[in-house]
Amino acid sequence: MPAAWTGLNLQPKADSLLISSIDWESPAWKAGIRSGAVLPKVNDLPATLAAMKASRPDETLKLLVY
């Protein structure tokens, strides 16, 4: 099953993910998330690319964004 499409383009950091860009009109864009923000947690767990890829299309993600 493919991962959920958030519209986030991410780069791994030491203890978080950097949001390098956002797809226009994506769920992330509509939620007000913008490039340059940091994503330290996904569903109350440390944010990793693996965690984002493991998300399902029918899943709601809880993102902590700075």
C-alpha positions, 0 to 999 in steps of 0.5 A: 500500500502506498504511503499517505500523500501529505505534500511534504518534501522532507530532509532528515536532520539529527533529531527531526525532519526539515520541511524543504518544500510543500506541494501547492494545494496539498493537505500540508499546504492547506493546513498552513505548513510552510517550507523551512519548518521543522517536524520533530514528532509524528503521532507523538513519536520522533519524526523519521522518514521511515515513519512518514513512509509507513503512514497509510492513505486513510490515516490521519497524522498528528504532526508537531511543527515548529 
